[in-house]
Amino acid sequence: MASTGSARLKGQEVNVDLIVDGELQSGLGPNTSFNAEFMLDILSEGYIGETTERKDSIFKGIKGGMTVHINDSAALKFIEAIVDKARRRTPGVKVNATASFNFPNGQVVRVIFPDMEFGALPLDFGSREDYGELELEWECAEYRILYS
């Protein structure tokens, strides 16, 4: 039976929290976008005596991005923590994210992205009337999905 359009998951049902060393980052948010890509590579090998290549795959981690509006100076402290981590000024800093998917049927599924690493951290103020945004590009090696 065909599903109705109202049962699809929309962005308004997705919440993303960033946690630095166990502390929720309240100065980051609300999110205007979020994406995650589960990276896999397909391996292909041809063998003598076979007419078709054999296929395999390897998991290479997760990468993603999000854009958040800046609520207060905590956003700049977040940038500072990420830069200090990269410069090894504050060893052991862990940044995790939890994405909560609130499905229309009432089920809530959480995906945890532990020990994230970040790329460039651009701050963007497009014009006088635009809200300040922080764009986050990230990668991590593992993930965990919690079904409720």
Secondary structure by P-SEA (a helix, b strand, c coil): cccccccccccccbbbbbbcccccccccccccbbbbbbbbbbbbbbbccccbbbbbbbbccccbbbbbbbccaaaaaaaaaaaaaaaccccbbbbbbbbbbbccccbbbbbbbccccccbbbbbcccccccbbbbbbbcccbbbbbcc
